[in-house]
Amino acid sequence: MPTLQSSRPVALVTGSTSGIGEAIARRLSRDGYAVVVHSRRSVEAGHALARELGAAAYVQADLANDADRIRLVREAVAAWGRLDVLVNNAGISRVIPHADLAAATPDIWHALHEVNVVAPFRLVAEAQAALQAAAAKGRPACVVNVSSHAGIRPKGASIPYAATKAALNHVTRLLALSLAPDIRVNAVAPGLVDTPLTADWTQAQALWRDKAPMRRAASPQDIAQAVSMLVASDYLTGEVLLSDGGLNLT
């Protein structure tokens, strides 16, 4: 593991070897954080990103497994002996037409809920002591959950997915109340984000291009900037920042 001065703040970003998570890891690194990169499967990409960032470490973990969640937090804290920021970015989705109720099986509901709701909560619970210790150094620690506009509006890849993001938004507010003032808890709720996964979502791309006031989908860097702003604040807590280029206004 890298060895840095203990005064440098540390951020763990889950699901950070590609897409939004990678952009967040890169942004926080530029903001002066030592970063713990995480993924479930892309181990080589994780190690490569950690080497590129320099002040970074990589930990592999399956967030559907509680033992892996516990190990992830412990190894993240062990990397530099502290943890100041936790970004719960990792999540899973399933594309199911909302009217096809039979396709949204109990197994799908359980799988999405486990990774998108239970895992972020458990990571915060495991990280609570380290985050509170970081807060004792002079400024509140911080959790940012990456949610979705589907948790706010009746949209999304599937009803089970949207429901997990709505739950995550409420968990964000409940944790903000429970953990203040030592730990601030906020969420970012992106709309469409330009990633390889959404490259062929032509209808959604057209919707954002034609209807959103900003006339485009977000880039991963746009969402990383929003996360950076929430991390930089010492005051905001319990907020769910809808980051959809103004589409919700139409």
C-alpha positions, 0 to 999 in steps of 0.5 A, a space after each residue: 500500500 502507498 505511504 503518505 503523510 497522515 494529514 492528507 485526506 482519503 476518499 473511497 470511491 466504489 465502482 470507480 474503474 470506469 464511467 462516473 466512478 472513474 471520473 469521481 476518483 480522478 476529480 477527487 485526486 485532483 482535489 488533493 485526496 488520496 483515493 481508494 479505487 474499487 471494482 467488483 471485477 475489473 482488477 487490472 483496470 483498478 490497479 492501472 488507475 491507482 498507478 496513474 493517480 499515484 496517491 491511490 490504492 485499489 481494492 477488489 470487492 463484491 458489494 453483494 457480499 457483506 464480508 467483502 463490504 467489511 473487508 473493503 472498508 477495512 482495507 481502505 482505512 488501512 491504506 493510509 490510516 484514515 478515511 474522510 470521504 466515502 462515495 457510494 457510486 457502485 450500483 447495478 441495473 436491469 432494463 425492464 419495460 415498466 408495464 412488464 410486471 412479470 419480468 420484474 421477478 423477486 430475484 431481480 428485486 432482491 439483487 438490485 436492493 442488495 447492491 443499490 440500498 443495503 450495500 451503501 448503508 452497510 459501507 457507511 455503517 462500517 466506515 462510521 468510526 473512521 469517518 468520525 475519527 477524521 471529523 475529529 481533526 477539524 472538519 466534518 467527514 462526508 458521504 456522497 451517494 450516487 443515486 438517479 433521477 429515476 429515484 425522484 421522477 417516475 422514470 428509469 430502466 426498470 421499476 425495481 431499479 427506480 425503487 432502489 434509488 428512491 430508497 437510497 435517497 431516503 436513506 441519505 436523508 435519514 443518515 444525514 440526521 443520524 450522523 450529524 454533525 460529524 458526518 455529512 451525507 448527501 446524494 447526487 441524482 444524475 439523469 442521462 450520462 454519456 457513457 459507453 453503456 448509454 451510447 445507443 440509448 437514442 431516444 434518451 439522447 434525443 430527449 435530453 438534446 431536445 427538451 433539457 434546458 442544457 440541451 445535452 446529457 451529462 458527462 461523467 465529469 459533470 457528475 464528478 464536479 457535483 460530487 466534488 462540490 458536495 465534498 468541498 462543503 462543510 455545511 450541506 447535508 441531507 441534500 439530493 442534488 438532481 443533476 439532469 441539465 434541467 430536464 425536470 423543469 420541462 
